[in-house]
């Protein structure tokens, strides 16, 4: 959360949430939340 008296621009808000649950930097970064939901969705639809 932001401290009192400071405002967060929409760009800062989006950048924060795009990198929130990622591991690593650059090309080899992994989005942990995306991997989790892909796995769960695959298990649900595979039978």
PyMOL Python script that loads the backbone (N, CA, C, O; Angstrom):
from pymol import cmd

cmd.read_pdbstr("""\
ATOM      1  N   UNK A   1       0.831  -1.179   0.000  1.00  0.00           N
ATOM      2  CA  UNK A   1       0.000   0.000   0.000  1.00  0.00           C
ATOM      3  C   UNK A   1       0.873   1.239   0.000  1.00  0.00           C
ATOM      4  O   UNK A   1       2.036   1.194   0.402  1.00  0.00           O
ATOM      5  N   UNK A   2       0.324   2.310  -0.438  1.00  0.00           N
ATOM      6  CA  UNK A   2       1.043   3.573  -0.468  1.00  0.00           C
ATOM      7  C   UNK A   2       1.015   4.221   0.902  1.00  0.00           C
ATOM      8  O   UNK A   2       0.067   4.059   1.670  1.00  0.00           O
ATOM      9  N   UNK A   3       2.065   4.951   1.186  1.00  0.00           N
ATOM     10  CA  UNK A   3       2.101   5.718   2.420  1.00  0.00           C
ATOM     11  C   UNK A   3       1.159   6.905   2.290  1.00  0.00           C
ATOM     12  O   UNK A   3       0.827   7.333   1.184  1.00  0.00           O
ATOM     13  N   UNK A   4       0.738   7.424   3.418  1.00  0.00           N
ATOM     14  CA  UNK A   4      -0.168   8.565   3.368  1.00  0.00           C
ATOM     15  C   UNK A   4       0.528   9.754   2.732  1.00  0.00           C
ATOM     16  O   UNK A   4       1.716   9.980   2.961  1.00  0.00           O
ATOM     17  N   UNK A   5      -0.198  10.504   1.944  1.00  0.00           N
ATOM     18  CA  UNK A   5       0.346  11.692   1.322  1.00  0.00           C
ATOM     19  C   UNK A   5       1.003  11.446  -0.021  1.00  0.00           C
ATOM     20  O   UNK A   5       1.385  12.400  -0.698  1.00  0.00           O
ATOM     21  N   UNK A   6       1.146  10.197  -0.423  1.00  0.00           N
ATOM     22  CA  UNK A   6       1.724   9.903  -1.737  1.00  0.00           C
ATOM     23  C   UNK A   6       0.643   9.306  -2.621  1.00  0.00           C
ATOM     24  O   UNK A   6      -0.250   8.602  -2.150  1.00  0.00           O
ATOM     25  N   UNK A   7       0.741   9.596  -3.887  1.00  0.00           N
ATOM     26  CA  UNK A   7      -0.213   9.028  -4.835  1.00  0.00           C
ATOM     27  C   UNK A   7       0.517   8.081  -5.767  1.00  0.00           C
ATOM     28  O   UNK A   7       1.699   8.262  -6.061  1.00  0.00           O
ATOM     29  N   UNK A   8      -0.185   7.096  -6.215  1.00  0.00           N
ATOM     30  CA  UNK A   8       0.369   6.108  -7.119  1.00  0.00           C
ATOM     31  C   UNK A   8      -0.289   6.294  -8.479  1.00  0.00           C
ATOM     32  O   UNK A   8      -1.514   6.287  -8.596  1.00  0.00           O
ATOM     33  N   UNK A   9       0.536   6.459  -9.499  1.00  0.00           N
ATOM     34  CA  UNK A   9      -0.015   6.633 -10.837  1.00  0.00           C
ATOM     35  C   UNK A   9      -0.521   5.296 -11.361  1.00  0.00           C
ATOM     36  O   UNK A   9      -0.206   4.241 -10.810  1.00  0.00           O
ATOM     37  N   UNK A  10      -1.298   5.351 -12.417  1.00  0.00           N
ATOM     38  CA  UNK A  10      -1.828   4.118 -12.994  1.00  0.00           C
ATOM     39  C   UNK A  10      -0.704   3.243 -13.541  1.00  0.00           C
ATOM     40  O   UNK A  10      -0.798   2.017 -13.485  1.00  0.00           O
ATOM     41  N   UNK A  11       0.349   3.849 -14.064  1.00  0.00           N
ATOM     42  CA  UNK A  11       1.484   3.077 -14.589  1.00  0.00           C
ATOM     43  C   UNK A  11       2.195   2.346 -13.457  1.00  0.00           C
ATOM     44  O   UNK A  11       2.546   1.175 -13.608  1.00  0.00           O
ATOM     45  N   UNK A  12       2.416   3.012 -12.326  1.00  0.00           N
ATOM     46  CA  UNK A  12       3.053   2.365 -11.179  1.00  0.00           C
ATOM     47  C   UNK A  12       2.195   1.223 -10.650  1.00  0.00           C
ATOM     48  O   UNK A  12       2.718   0.176 -10.269  1.00  0.00           O
ATOM     49  N   UNK A  13       0.887   1.418 -10.624  1.00  0.00           N
ATOM     50  CA  UNK A  13      -0.037   0.384 -10.162  1.00  0.00           C
ATOM     51  C   UNK A  13       0.039  -0.851 -11.050  1.00  0.00           C
ATOM     52  O   UNK A  13       0.114  -1.971 -10.546  1.00  0.00           O
ATOM     53  N   UNK A  14       0.019  -0.658 -12.358  1.00  0.00           N
ATOM     54  CA  UNK A  14       0.070  -1.772 -13.304  1.00  0.00           C
ATOM     55  C   UNK A  14       1.419  -2.474 -13.229  1.00  0.00           C
ATOM     56  O   UNK A  14       1.468  -3.704 -13.226  1.00  0.00           O
ATOM     57  N   UNK A  15       2.513  -1.724 -13.168  1.00  0.00           N
ATOM     58  CA  UNK A  15       3.841  -2.332 -13.091  1.00  0.00           C
ATOM     59  C   UNK A  15       3.995  -3.155 -11.821  1.00  0.00           C
ATOM     60  O   UNK A  15       4.619  -4.215 -11.846  1.00  0.00           O
ATOM     61  N   UNK A  16       3.440  -2.687 -10.721  1.00  0.00           N
ATOM     62  CA  UNK A  16       3.512  -3.440  -9.470  1.00  0.00           C
ATOM     63  C   UNK A  16       2.782  -4.775  -9.595  1.00  0.00           C
ATOM     64  O   UNK A  16       3.293  -5.800  -9.145  1.00  0.00           O
ATOM     65  N   UNK A  17       1.607  -4.775 -10.194  1.00  0.00           N
ATOM     66  CA  UNK A  17       0.821  -5.998 -10.290  1.00  0.00           C
ATOM     67  C   UNK A  17       1.282  -6.926 -11.405  1.00  0.00           C
ATOM     68  O   UNK A  17       0.957  -8.113 -11.375  1.00  0.00           O
ATOM     69  N   UNK A  18       2.013  -6.439 -12.369  1.00  0.00           N
ATOM     70  CA  UNK A  18       2.555  -7.315 -13.403  1.00  0.00           C
ATOM     71  C   UNK A  18       3.740  -8.123 -12.892  1.00  0.00           C
ATOM     72  O   UNK A  18       4.035  -9.190 -13.431  1.00  0.00           O
ATOM     73  N   UNK A  19       4.416  -7.638 -11.873  1.00  0.00           N
ATOM     74  CA  UNK A  19       5.609  -8.312 -11.362  1.00  0.00           C
ATOM     75  C   UNK A  19       5.404  -8.851  -9.958  1.00  0.00           C
ATOM     76  O   UNK A  19       6.378  -9.208  -9.295  1.00  0.00           O
ATOM     77  N   UNK A  20       4.175  -8.921  -9.489  1.00  0.00           N
ATOM     78  CA  UNK A  20       3.931  -9.253  -8.090  1.00  0.00           C
ATOM     79  C   UNK A  20       4.361 -10.671  -7.732  1.00  0.00           C
ATOM     80  O   UNK A  20       5.083 -10.844  -6.751  1.00  0.00           O
ATOM     81  N   UNK A  21       3.965 -11.660  -8.460  1.00  0.00           N
ATOM     82  CA  UNK A  21       4.318 -13.043  -8.144  1.00  0.00           C
ATOM     83  C   UNK A  21       5.204 -13.638  -9.231  1.00  0.00           C
ATOM     84  O   UNK A  21       4.872 -14.674  -9.807  1.00  0.00           O
ATOM     85  N   UNK A  22       6.320 -12.991  -9.509  1.00  0.00           N
ATOM     86  CA  UNK A  22       7.241 -13.521 -10.505  1.00  0.00           C
ATOM     87  C   UNK A  22       8.570 -13.838  -9.842  1.00  0.00           C
ATOM     88  O   UNK A  22       8.955 -13.214  -8.854  1.00  0.00           O
ATOM     89  N   UNK A  23       9.256 -14.811 -10.399  1.00  0.00           N
ATOM     90  CA  UNK A  23      10.551 -15.228  -9.886  1.00  0.00           C
ATOM     91  C   UNK A  23      11.578 -15.080 -10.993  1.00  0.00           C
ATOM     92  O   UNK A  23      11.353 -15.543 -12.111  1.00  0.00           O
ATOM     93  N   UNK A  24      12.693 -14.448 -10.701  1.00  0.00           N
ATOM     94  CA  UNK A  24      13.725 -14.225 -11.698  1.00  0.00           C
ATOM     95  C   UNK A  24      13.511 -12.913 -12.423  1.00  0.00           C
ATOM     96  O   UNK A  24      12.501 -12.235 -12.237  1.00  0.00           O
ATOM     97  N   UNK A  25      14.484 -12.568 -13.256  1.00  0.00           N
ATOM     98  CA  UNK A  25      14.393 -11.320 -14.005  1.00  0.00           C
ATOM     99  C   UNK A  25      14.777 -11.572 -15.452  1.00  0.00           C
ATOM    100  O   UNK A  25      15.492 -12.524 -15.762  1.00  0.00           O
ATOM    101  N   UNK A  26      14.299 -10.718 -16.321  1.00  0.00           N
ATOM    102  CA  UNK A  26      14.646 -10.816 -17.726  1.00  0.00           C
ATOM    103  C   UNK A  26      13.849 -11.877 -18.454  1.00  0.00           C
ATOM    104  O   UNK A  26      12.681 -12.119 -18.151  1.00  0.00           O
ATOM    105  N   UNK A  27      14.506 -12.513 -19.431  1.00  0.00           N
ATOM    106  CA  UNK A  27      13.828 -13.484 -20.292  1.00  0.00           C
ATOM    107  C   UNK A  27      13.375 -14.721 -19.522  1.00  0.00           C
ATOM    108  O   UNK A  27      12.320 -15.276 -19.829  1.00  0.00           O
ATOM    109  N   UNK A  28      14.146 -15.165 -18.531  1.00  0.00           N
ATOM    110  CA  UNK A  28      13.853 -16.400 -17.819  1.00  0.00           C
ATOM    111  C   UNK A  28      13.040 -16.183 -16.551  1.00  0.00           C
ATOM    112  O   UNK A  28      13.188 -16.948 -15.598  1.00  0.00           O
ATOM    113  N   UNK A  29      12.201 -15.181 -16.510  1.00  0.00           N
ATOM    114  CA  UNK A  29      11.352 -14.978 -15.339  1.00  0.00           C
ATOM    115  C   UNK A  29      10.124 -15.885 -15.432  1.00  0.00           C
ATOM    116  O   UNK A  29       9.604 -16.139 -16.518  1.00  0.00           O
ATOM    117  N   UNK A  30       9.680 -16.359 -14.292  1.00  0.00           N
ATOM    118  CA  UNK A  30       8.516 -17.240 -14.220  1.00  0.00           C
ATOM    119  C   UNK A  30       7.420 -16.542 -13.432  1.00  0.00           C
ATOM    120  O   UNK A  30       7.662 -16.038 -12.335  1.00  0.00           O
ATOM    121  N   UNK A  31       6.238 -16.512 -13.979  1.00  0.00           N
ATOM    122  CA  UNK A  31       5.085 -15.978 -13.261  1.00  0.00           C
ATOM    123  C   UNK A  31       4.472 -17.122 -12.472  1.00  0.00           C
ATOM    124  O   UNK A  31       3.796 -17.988 -13.027  1.00  0.00           O
ATOM    125  N   UNK A  32       4.716 -17.113 -11.172  1.00  0.00           N
ATOM    126  CA  UNK A  32       4.303 -18.217 -10.317  1.00  0.00           C
ATOM    127  C   UNK A  32       2.786 -18.353 -10.296  1.00  0.00           C
ATOM    128  O   UNK A  32       2.263 -19.466 -10.348  1.00  0.00           O
ATOM    129  N   UNK A  33       2.074 -17.230 -10.221  1.00  0.00           N
ATOM    130  CA  UNK A  33       0.617 -17.315 -10.188  1.00  0.00           C
ATOM    131  C   UNK A  33       0.056 -17.890 -11.478  1.00  0.00           C
ATOM    132  O   UNK A  33      -0.910 -18.652 -11.440  1.00  0.00           O
ATOM    133  N   UNK A  34       0.635 -17.546 -12.613  1.00  0.00           N
ATOM    134  CA  UNK A  34       0.170 -18.091 -13.894  1.00  0.00           C
ATOM    135  C   UNK A  34       0.438 -19.587 -13.981  1.00  0.00           C
ATOM    136  O   UNK A  34      -0.419 -20.341 -14.441  1.00  0.00           O
ATOM    137  N   UNK A  35       1.614 -20.026 -13.546  1.00  0.00           N
ATOM    138  CA  UNK A  35       1.924 -21.457 -13.563  1.00  0.00           C
ATOM    139  C   UNK A  35       0.964 -22.239 -12.672  1.00  0.00           C
ATOM    140  O   UNK A  35       0.548 -23.342 -13.026  1.00  0.00           O
ATOM    141  N   UNK A  36       0.612 -21.680 -11.530  1.00  0.00           N
ATOM    142  CA  UNK A  36      -0.321 -22.337 -10.621  1.00  0.00           C
ATOM    143  C   UNK A  36      -1.691 -22.511 -11.275  1.00  0.00           C
ATOM    144  O   UNK A  36      -2.248 -23.608 -11.258  1.00  0.00           O
ATOM    145  N   UNK A  37      -2.239 -21.437 -11.851  1.00  0.00           N
ATOM    146  CA  UNK A  37      -3.575 -21.516 -12.437  1.00  0.00           C
ATOM    147  C   UNK A  37      -3.602 -22.356 -13.704  1.00  0.00           C
ATOM    148  O   UNK A  37      -4.614 -22.997 -13.987  1.00  0.00           O
ATOM    149  N   UNK A  38      -2.525 -22.372 -14.470  1.00  0.00           N
ATOM    150  CA  UNK A  38      -2.461 -23.242 -15.643  1.00  0.00           C
ATOM    151  C   UNK A  38      -2.482 -24.705 -15.209  1.00  0.00           C
ATOM    152  O   UNK A  38      -3.163 -25.527 -15.823  1.00  0.00           O
ATOM    153  N   UNK A  39      -1.735 -25.032 -14.149  1.00  0.00           N
ATOM    154  CA  UNK A  39      -1.703 -26.403 -13.642  1.00  0.00           C
ATOM    155  C   UNK A  39      -3.073 -26.824 -13.121  1.00  0.00           C
ATOM    156  O   UNK A  39      -3.549 -27.915 -13.434  1.00  0.00           O
ATOM    157  N   UNK A  40      -3.702 -25.967 -12.333  1.00  0.00           N
ATOM    158  CA  UNK A  40      -5.024 -26.287 -11.785  1.00  0.00           C
ATOM    159  C   UNK A  40      -6.047 -26.452 -12.902  1.00  0.00           C
ATOM    160  O   UNK A  40      -6.842 -27.392 -12.878  1.00  0.00           O
ATOM    161  N   UNK A  41      -6.035 -25.557 -13.870  1.00  0.00           N
ATOM    162  CA  UNK A  41      -6.970 -25.650 -14.992  1.00  0.00           C
ATOM    163  C   UNK A  41      -6.728 -26.915 -15.803  1.00  0.00           C
ATOM    164  O   UNK A  41      -7.683 -27.569 -16.224  1.00  0.00           O
ATOM    165  N   UNK A  42      -5.471 -27.267 -16.028  1.00  0.00           N
ATOM    166  CA  UNK A  42      -5.152 -28.494 -16.752  1.00  0.00           C
ATOM    167  C   UNK A  42      -5.641 -29.729 -16.025  1.00  0.00           C
ATOM    168  O   UNK A  42      -6.150 -30.658 -16.651  1.00  0.00           O
ATOM    169  N   UNK A  43      -5.490 -29.749 -14.696  1.00  0.00           N
ATOM    170  CA  UNK A  43      -5.965 -30.892 -13.916  1.00  0.00           C
ATOM    171  C   UNK A  43      -7.487 -30.997 -13.944  1.00  0.00           C
ATOM    172  O   UNK A  43      -8.034 -32.099 -13.992  1.00  0.00           O
ATOM    173  N   UNK A  44      -8.158 -29.876 -13.916  1.00  0.00           N
ATOM    174  CA  UNK A  44      -9.624 -29.888 -13.941  1.00  0.00           C
ATOM    175  C   UNK A  44     -10.143 -30.412 -15.277  1.00  0.00           C
ATOM    176  O   UNK A  44     -11.059 -31.234 -15.308  1.00  0.00           O
ATOM    177  N   UNK A  45      -9.565 -29.943 -16.375  1.00  0.00           N
ATOM    178  CA  UNK A  45     -10.086 -30.309 -17.693  1.00  0.00           C
ATOM    179  C   UNK A  45      -9.515 -31.616 -18.240  1.00  0.00           C
ATOM    180  O   UNK A  45      -9.983 -32.108 -19.267  1.00  0.00           O
ATOM    181  N   UNK A  46      -8.511 -32.187 -17.568  1.00  0.00           N
ATOM    182  CA  UNK A  46      -7.955 -33.448 -18.062  1.00  0.00           C
ATOM    183  C   UNK A  46      -8.741 -34.655 -17.555  1.00  0.00           C
ATOM    184  O   UNK A  46      -8.505 -35.783 -17.989  1.00  0.00           O
ATOM    185  N   UNK A  47      -9.638 -34.423 -16.672  1.00  0.00           N
ATOM    186  CA  UNK A  47     -10.482 -35.538 -16.289  1.00  0.00           C
ATOM    187  C   UNK A  47     -10.553 -35.670 -14.845  1.00  0.00           C
ATOM    188  O   UNK A  47     -11.227 -36.567 -14.339  1.00  0.00           O
TER     189      UNK A  47
END
""", "prot")
cmd.dss("prot")
cmd.show_as("cartoon", "prot")
cmd.util.cbc("prot")
cmd.orient("prot")
